[in-house]
Amino acid sequence: MTSDRTVDEIKTKIDIADLIAEHVDLKRAGQNLKGLCPFHAEKTPSFMVNPSKQIFHCFGCGKGGDIFAFTMLYENMNFHEAISHLAAKAGVRIEQSGRASGPSKGLKEGLLEVHRVALQFFTDQLNSSKHAVSYLKERGLSSESIEKFSVGYSTAARDSLFSHLKSRSFTTEQIRTSGLVYFGENGTHDFFRDRIMFPILDLQGRAVAFGGRKLSAAENIPKYLNSPDHALFKKGDSCYALHLAKNAITQKGYSIVVEGYLDVITCHQYSFVNTVAPLGTALTSGHLKKLKRFSPKVVLLFDGDQAGISATKRSLELIYAEGMTAKVSLLPTGEDPDTFLRKQGADHFRQYLSKAVTPVEFFLKSYGRNKLDGVRHVLSLIVSCPDSLQRDETLRELSSWSGIDEVTLRDELKNIRKSASQKAPGFNRQAPGMNEAAENSGLQKRFEAISKEEETLLNIIFSLPEKREGILPNLDPESMRSYRTLGLFDKIRKFLADNREGDLFSPDFMSLCDNDEKELVTKLSVNAEVDIEHVDDMIAGCLKTMALKGIGQQIEQAGKTGDEKLLFSLLGKKKLLQKSYERSE
């Protein structure tokens, strides 16, 4: 666990405006800096940075926070990874408090170092192999792409990598765990031999595995090999080149999913930099969960043969189950993105992508004359989708494309749900009504109006820490108009009780807040302009107005319910409250 002193030291050494300016073009806008948000596609800048408070907020997507929050979002790191990243940037030594995790930490660091050294070894070997370099040039890869993707080569020698790793003092156990060397009854040998090497990097750009494409003409060996799964790598969760594509996916609002390493590299070479691929396997829910962090929209770009159509159908089933949306673009038979781009060029490829079809259109066309089979397949997708809005939109589109009345389709949907429920006694999917109720509840909470007084007091609490003690003890929960601010004030009070001088923009506090509360905090704080000269009068005025409004609402409610005893009690309370304010004035 990292000490608070380390976090504070990092904050003093890294200015949020300088950090964000490395990724966003910022321009002065009053007390703030403004730019295009790096977390969603926009044409008009709504992303604000407040240098005095060291926070950011986007009024478009609602994301906000401090330097740690920005790094976690931009680099897709967890809090501890963000601390390590920023500490290295600031030249701060990380101090640990509490017990270290020991062996697991040592295993992770050892594996990362093994892969870092192996990556350098493979790239060095490429420069020494005319055969490998010639192959890459024939495939149309530029020198820039080879360097950008750190493409390498593994020699045909039995144990050249193993010998190199041993010479660098790695233990046998570290090498064995990495999966880069095979240990068997007949001795050891490198897992990858005479192959073009494609390093698989994590979201922080660190090598964690490799894919290898054979150069040998031998037919008794697989064309492609991937590293076996280990502590840092799981093939079913890893997307090739996601570390390079993640920001473009967020900016463009969708990812392009292709099938192979060379497809990805060629797409990037032709400026389609939001392209990724699964690692020699079918698309999985693990892949989709990774992609969904950056955008819930996917364009599937597979081969147009029967295998490509089958892969597309399986992928769409998973995409709907994840609540994501997709379009489909099948290439002409015999073509893949790599060959298509090199033959036709970027403009033609872009036009082809623009004609991508919806899943409904894809399924109905793929089933041809067996229209009803296609309709039933789409209905099964709708049942699996957790997003009620997406379900409804897909159903309307299906009615339009199939010519079947929407009421009939809804009846069939009920039958499918009922059948699924009967077949699986443990079936635990929430009923649509429950989902919709939860969504409506969330919408009600999100858009509940926040009073001007609540907004002002929050601004003061976050801007002027010395004024907090004059606000928090005097707030009456009954005077709150919004459940969102009621919960936020309560969390502030509890946090400051344990951390008297606590930083309300710190990850420690933000971790206590839900997404709506985080958005509210950064939005109000970026916008805050507190009149310091009259701040005490502002506090007193807000507390008074809120108290009177609160009791007024209670009186109104008591009158509606006909509770005369409560009504007279509240009227008396209001009278005493008004007198107390008159005396204080």
ZIWODA-V791674 format. One record per residue. RES is the residue in one letter. SS is DSSP state (~ for helix, > for strand, _ for the rest). OMEGA is omega in radians with two decimals (* if undefined). NEAR is the number of other C-alpha atoms within 8 Angstrom. Layout:
res;ss;omega;near
RES;SS;OMEGA;NEAR
RES;SS;OMEGA;NEAR
This chain:
res;ss;omega;near
M;_;-3.08;7
T;>;-3.10;10
S;_;3.10;9
D;~;-3.12;6
R;~;3.11;6
T;~;3.13;12
V;~;-3.14;10
D;~;-3.13;8
E;~;3.10;9
I;~;-3.13;12
K;~;-3.13;9
T;~;-3.07;7
K;~;-3.14;7
I;_;3.09;10
D;_;-3.05;11
I;~;3.14;12
A;~;3.12;11
D;~;-3.13;8
L;~;-3.08;10
I;~;3.14;9
A;~;3.07;9
E;_;-3.06;7
H;_;-3.05;7
V;_;3.07;10
D;_;-3.06;8
L;_;3.08;9
K;>;-3.10;7
R;>;3.08;8
A;>;-3.07;7
G;_;3.13;5
Q;_;-3.08;7
N;>;2.97;11
L;>;-3.04;14
K;>;3.09;13
G;>;3.09;12
L;_;-3.07;13
C;_;3.10;12
P;_;-3.05;11
F;_;3.03;11
H;_;-3.10;10
A;_;3.09;10
E;_;3.12;8
K;_;3.12;5
T;_;-3.06;5
P;_;3.06;9
S;_;-3.09;11
F;>;-3.05;13
M;>;3.05;13
V;>;3.11;14
N;>;-3.09;13
P;_;-3.08;12
S;_;3.12;4
K;_;3.14;8
Q;_;3.09;12
I;>;3.04;15
F;>;3.05;14
H;>;3.04;15
C;>;-3.14;13
F;_;3.08;10
G;_;-3.08;6
C;_;3.06;7
G;_;-3.13;9
K;_;-3.13;9
G;>;3.11;14
G;>;-3.09;14
D;_;-3.09;13
I;~;3.14;13
F;~;3.12;12
A;~;3.13;11
F;~;-3.12;12
T;~;3.12;11
M;~;-3.13;13
L;~;-3.03;9
Y;~;-3.10;10
E;~;-3.08;8
N;_;3.13;9
M;_;2.93;13
N;_;-3.02;7
F;~;-3.09;10
H;~;3.06;8
E;~;3.11;9
A;~;3.10;12
I;~;3.14;10
S;~;-3.13;9
H;~;-3.10;8
L;~;3.09;10
A;~;3.11;12
A;~;3.14;9
K;~;-3.09;7
A;~;-3.09;9
G;_;-3.12;6
V;_;3.09;10
R;_;-3.10;7
I;_;3.04;8
E;_;-3.13;7
Q;>;3.01;8
S;_;-3.08;7
G;_;-3.09;5
R;_;3.11;5
A;_;-3.11;6
S;_;2.97;6
G;_;-2.99;6
P;~;-3.11;6
S;~;3.11;7
K;~;3.13;8
G;~;3.10;8
L;~;-3.12;9
K;~;-3.12;10
E;~;3.11;8
G;~;3.13;9
L;~;3.11;13
L;~;-3.12;11
E;~;3.08;8
V;~;-3.11;13
H;~;3.09;12
R;~;3.13;10
V;~;3.11;9
A;~;3.12;10
L;~;3.13;12
Q;~;3.12;8
F;~;-3.12;9
F;~;3.13;13
T;~;3.07;12
D;~;-3.13;9
Q;~;3.13;12
L;~;-3.11;14
N;~;-3.12;8
S;_;-3.07;6
S;_;3.10;9
K;~;-3.13;8
H;~;-3.11;6
A;~;3.13;11
V;~;3.13;10
S;~;3.13;8
Y;~;-3.12;8
L;~;3.11;9
K;~;3.10;9
E;~;3.13;7
R;_;3.03;6
G;_;-3.14;8
L;_;3.10;12
S;_;3.09;8
S;~;3.14;6
E;~;3.14;6
S;~;3.11;10
I;~;3.13;10
E;~;-3.11;8
K;~;-3.11;7
F;_;3.11;10
S;_;-3.14;10
V;_;-3.11;14
G;>;-3.12;14
Y;>;3.04;14
S;>;-3.07;13
T;_;3.14;9
A;_;-3.13;7
A;_;-3.03;7
R;_;-3.00;7
D;_;-3.10;9
S;~;3.12;9
L;~;3.14;10
F;~;3.13;11
S;~;-3.14;8
H;~;-3.14;8
L;~;3.10;13
K;~;3.13;10
S;~;3.12;7
R;_;3.01;6
S;_;3.01;6
F;_;3.14;10
T;_;3.10;7
T;~;-3.13;7
E;~;3.10;6
Q;~;-3.13;12
I;~;3.13;14
R;~;-3.10;11
T;~;-3.11;8
S;~;-3.11;11
G;_;-3.11;12
L;_;3.11;10
V;>;3.14;13
Y;>;3.09;10
F;>;-3.11;8
G;>;-3.11;6
E;_;-3.12;4
N;_;3.10;4
G;>;-3.10;6
T;>;2.98;9
H;>;3.14;10
D;>;3.13;13
F;_;3.14;8
F;_;3.09;9
R;_;-3.12;10
D;_;-3.13;12
R;>;2.92;14
I;>;-3.03;13
M;>;3.10;13
F;>;3.14;12
P;>;3.08;14
I;>;-3.05;11
L;>;3.08;13
D;_;-3.05;11
L;_;3.08;10
Q;_;3.09;9
G;_;3.13;7
R;_;-3.14;9
A;>;3.12;13
V;>;-3.12;13
A;>;3.13;11
F;>;2.93;11
G;>;-3.10;13
G;>;3.11;12
R;>;-3.04;10
K;>;3.00;10
L;_;-3.13;8
S;_;3.10;6
A;_;-3.12;4
A;_;-3.09;5
E;_;-3.07;5
N;_;3.08;4
I;_;-3.11;5
P;_;3.14;7
K;_;3.13;6
Y;>;3.02;9
L;>;3.02;9
N;>;3.04;10
S;_;3.01;9
P;_;3.12;7
D;_;3.04;9
H;>;-3.01;9
A;_;-3.10;6
L;_;-2.98;8
F;>;3.02;9
K;_;-3.02;10
K;~;-3.10;8
G;~;3.12;11
D;~;-2.98;10
S;_;3.07;13
C;>;3.13;11
Y;>;3.06;12
A;_;3.12;13
L;~;3.12;11
H;~;3.10;10
L;~;-3.02;7
A;~;-2.92;12
K;~;-3.11;10
N;~;3.10;12
A;~;3.09;9
I;~;3.12;13
T;~;-3.09;14
Q;~;-3.09;11
K;~;3.08;10
G;_;3.10;12
Y;_;3.04;12
S;>;3.02;14
I;>;-3.12;11
V;>;3.10;13
V;>;-2.97;14
E;_;-2.99;11
G;_;3.13;10
Y;~;-3.08;10
L;~;3.05;7
D;~;-3.13;12
V;~;-3.08;15
I;~;3.14;11
T;~;3.09;13
C;~;3.10;14
H;~;-3.13;11
Q;~;3.12;11
Y;_;3.01;8
S;_;3.01;6
F;_;-2.91;8
V;_;3.05;10
N;_;-3.08;14
T;>;3.08;15
V;>;3.08;14
A;>;2.94;13
P;>;-2.99;16
L;_;3.07;14
G;_;-3.14;8
T;_;3.09;6
A;_;3.08;7
L;_;-3.12;9
T;_;3.07;10
S;~;3.08;10
G;~;3.07;9
H;~;-3.06;13
L;~;3.11;11
K;~;3.09;9
K;~;-3.11;11
L;~;-3.08;10
K;~;3.09;10
R;_;-3.04;7
F;_;3.03;12
S;_;3.11;12
P;_;-3.08;12
K;>;-3.08;11
V;>;2.93;13
V;>;3.11;13
L;>;-3.11;13
L;>;-3.07;13
F;>;3.07;15
D;>;-3.08;14
G;_;3.12;13
D;_;-3.08;9
Q;~;3.10;6
A;~;3.12;8
G;~;3.12;11
I;~;3.13;13
S;~;3.12;8
A;~;3.13;10
T;~;3.13;11
K;~;3.14;9
R;~;-3.11;8
S;~;-3.14;11
L;~;3.10;10
E;~;3.12;9
L;~;-3.13;10
I;~;3.12;13
Y;~;-3.14;14
A;~;3.09;11
E;_;-3.11;11
G;_;3.12;11
M;_;3.11;11
T;>;-3.06;9
A;>;2.89;12
K;>;-3.03;11
V;>;3.06;13
S;>;3.13;13
L;>;-3.12;11
L;>;3.08;11
P;_;-3.14;8
T;_;-3.14;7
G;_;3.14;7
E;_;2.93;11
D;_;-3.08;10
P;~;3.14;12
D;~;-3.10;12
T;~;-3.11;8
F;~;-3.12;11
L;~;-3.10;13
R;~;3.12;8
K;~;-2.95;6
Q;~;-3.14;9
G;_;-3.03;9
A;~;-3.09;8
D;~;3.13;7
H;~;3.11;8
F;~;3.13;11
R;~;3.10;8
Q;~;3.13;8
Y;~;3.11;9
L;~;-3.10;8
S;~;-3.14;6
K;_;3.12;7
A;_;-3.06;10
V;>;3.09;9
T;>;3.08;9
P;~;3.14;11
V;~;-3.14;11
E;~;-3.14;9
F;~;-3.08;10
F;~;-3.11;13
L;~;3.10;12
K;~;-3.09;7
S;~;3.11;8
Y;_;3.06;10
G;_;-3.10;7
R;_;3.13;4
N;_;-3.01;7
K;~;-3.07;10
L;~;3.08;6
D;~;3.09;8
G;~;3.12;12
V;~;-3.13;12
R;~;3.11;8
H;~;3.12;9
V;~;3.11;12
L;~;3.11;10
S;~;3.06;9
L;~;-3.12;11
I;~;3.14;11
V;~;-3.07;10
S;~;-3.03;8
C;_;-3.13;13
P;_;-3.06;9
D;_;-3.06;7
S;~;3.13;10
L;~;3.12;6
Q;~;3.09;9
R;~;-3.08;12
D;~;-3.13;8
E;~;-3.14;8
T;~;-3.14;10
L;~;3.13;13
R;~;3.12;9
E;~;3.13;9
L;~;3.11;12
S;~;-3.12;12
S;~;-3.08;8
W;~;-3.05;8
S;~;-3.08;9
G;_;3.13;6
I;_;-3.09;9
D;_;-3.08;7
E;~;3.13;9
V;~;3.12;6
T;~;3.13;8
L;~;3.13;11
R;~;3.09;9
D;~;3.13;8
E;~;3.11;8
L;~;3.10;10
K;~;3.14;8
N;~;3.14;8
I;~;3.11;10
R;~;-3.11;9
K;~;3.13;8
S;~;3.14;8
A;~;-3.13;9
S;~;-3.12;9
Q;~;-3.12;7
K;~;-3.09;6
A;_;-3.13;7
P;_;-3.13;6
G;_;-3.10;4
F;_;-2.98;7
N;_;3.11;4
R;_;3.12;4
Q;_;3.05;6
A;_;-3.12;6
P;~;-3.14;7
G;~;3.12;6
M;~;3.12;8
N;~;-3.10;10
E;~;3.11;9
A;~;3.13;8
A;~;-3.13;8
E;~;3.13;8
N;~;3.11;8
S;~;3.13;8
G;~;3.14;8
L;~;3.13;8
Q;~;-3.12;8
K;~;-3.03;9
R;~;-3.02;8
F;~;3.09;6
E;_;-3.04;9
A;_;3.06;6
I;_;-3.08;9
S;_;3.12;8
K;~;-3.12;6
E;~;3.10;10
E;~;3.14;12
E;~;-3.13;10
T;~;-3.13;9
L;~;3.08;11
L;~;3.10;9
N;~;-3.11;13
I;~;-3.14;13
I;~;-3.10;11
F;~;-3.09;9
S;~;-3.03;10
L;_;-3.09;8
P;~;-3.08;8
E;~;-3.12;5
K;~;-3.06;9
R;~;-3.08;10
E;~;3.10;7
G;~;-3.09;8
I;_;-2.95;12
L;~;-3.13;9
P;~;-3.04;6
N;~;-3.14;7
L;_;3.10;8
D;_;-3.14;7
P;~;-3.12;6
E;~;-3.10;7
S;~;-3.10;12
M;_;3.14;12
R;_;-3.05;10
S;_;3.06;10
Y;~;-3.12;9
R;~;3.14;11
T;~;3.09;12
L;~;3.12;11
G;~;-3.11;8
L;~;3.10;10
F;~;-3.14;9
D;~;3.13;8
K;~;3.08;10
I;~;-3.11;10
R;~;-3.12;9
K;~;-3.13;8
F;~;-3.11;10
L;~;3.08;10
A;~;3.12;7
D;~;-3.11;6
N;_;-2.98;7
R;_;3.12;6
E;_;-3.02;5
G;_;3.11;7
D;_;-3.10;6
L;_;3.04;8
F;_;-3.08;9
S;_;3.06;8
P;~;3.14;10
D;~;3.12;6
F;~;-3.09;12
M;~;-3.14;11
S;_;3.11;7
L;_;-3.02;7
C;_;3.00;11
D;_;-3.04;7
N;~;3.14;6
D;~;-3.12;9
E;~;3.09;11
K;~;3.14;13
E;~;-3.14;12
L;~;-3.12;8
V;~;-3.07;8
T;~;3.13;13
K;~;-3.12;13
L;~;-3.07;11
S;~;3.11;11
V;~;-3.11;14
N;~;-2.96;6
A;_;2.98;8
E;_;-3.04;5
V;_;3.07;8
D;_;-3.02;6
I;~;-3.08;5
E;~;-3.07;4
H;~;-3.01;7
V;~;-3.13;10
D;~;3.08;6
D;~;3.12;7
M;~;3.14;8
I;~;-3.13;11
A;~;-3.13;8
G;~;3.14;8
C;~;-3.14;12
L;~;3.13;12
K;~;-3.11;9
T;~;-3.13;9
M;~;-3.14;12
A;~;-3.13;11
L;~;3.09;12
K;~;-3.12;9
G;~;-3.13;12
I;~;3.07;12
G;~;3.11;9
Q;~;3.12;8
Q;~;3.12;9
I;~;3.13;11
E;~;-3.13;8
Q;~;3.13;8
A;~;3.10;12
G;~;-3.13;10
K;~;-3.10;6
T;~;3.13;6
G;_;3.14;6
D;_;-3.03;8
E;~;-3.13;8
K;~;3.12;6
L;~;-3.11;8
L;~;-3.13;11
F;~;3.10;8
S;~;-3.12;8
L;~;3.11;11
L;~;3.10;9
G;~;3.13;8
K;~;3.13;8
K;~;-3.14;11
K;~;3.11;8
L;~;-3.13;8
L;~;3.12;9
Q;~;3.12;9
K;~;-3.14;8
S;~;3.12;8
Y;~;3.11;9
E;~;3.14;7
R;~;-3.11;6
S;~;3.13;5
E;_;*;4
